[in-house]
Amino acid sequence: MATADQIKMLIKSHFENDEDRFKTLVLQLAAYEAKNGHQSFARDIRDLVEKSKIKTNVIPLNRKLDDLITTGLSEKKIVELVVSKDIKTRIERILLEYWQKDKLKKHGLKNRRKILLAGEPGTGKTLTASVLAGETKLPLCTIVMDKLVTKYMGETSVKLRQIFDFISSNPAVYLFDEFDTIGTDRSLDNDVGEIRRILNSFLQFIEQDNSESIIVAATNNPKLLDQALFRRFDDVIHYTLPDKEQIRRLIKNKIGSYKRKSLSLNKVVENADNLSHAEISLATNDAVKEAILLDLESIGEELLIKMIKERKDAYKRGDI
């Protein structure tokens, strides 16, 4: 069993909140037990370490931020993101720089932390934030924009300061969804003084931010954004509707074990043209649910086309 010194070092690292040291000692303990013939015990210890990597603690919020930020955990992986090769490569680069940020720091460089995602609704922007959180094992914190922006002069800027103060002391992936709410171009005709103050505050706060957090801003309307914003982000990624190859991959991923061996997706892909990633996912999920309820062993192209057409028709009628 564990030696007295090993136990003391484990206890010391725990109370010093040195998580990396604690995990290293636990793995050393597992190796020690394996060397002494306790293979099953050693395997159980290593399994516990692996499970702990997934269960990152959710950040506790103070009462001032309860309505402004929602926190959670993400287990999303980059393999779940069906996007173009270029977008995937750029996301992988963000992750690589995060994992090796200490190496970059030794050369006086910083990893990409401030990311702007732009594109049509349902093309994978929010999922990208979840993937960044899942891959980095950081909590995912979403800024509640309708609670952030108020009608009272100066109040939104105060809330922004509270959020960025929180960002600086609580490493996580922070998502500002519907970012054009506060990032509207200051030169637009319908602009008012308060919107300018909010944008100027955000520009100041994000430029001054030197935290360990990853800040993600997502917008469906990049043309509405003030040009000064683009210079404040380390990377700007533009999302588009899926091409035929992406539609095919997305459907295959969603169907899973219900894929018929002889299934041809050519007609399905044609019918899904001009739908977003989210819309195709919903239609495919509908097909899977129908297969489950009807006790079907597999899904054919007829069922997939039916669900895709239902979704298209619903949009045309304005049902949703």
JOBELZI-V615713 format. One line per field, one symbol per residue. burial: # if it has 24 or more other ideal C-beta (glycine too) atoms within 12 Angstrom, else .. A space follows every 10 residues. Layout:
BEGIN
burial: ???
END
This chain:
BEGIN
burial: .....#...# .......... .##.###### ..#....... .#..#...#. .....#..#. ....#..##. ####.#.#.# ####..##.# ##.##.##.. #......... ########## .######### ########## #####..##. .....##.## ####.##..# ########## ######.... ....###### ###.##..#. #.######## .#.###..## .########. ###..##### #####..##. ..#.#..##. ##..###### ########.. #.......## #.###.#### ##........
END
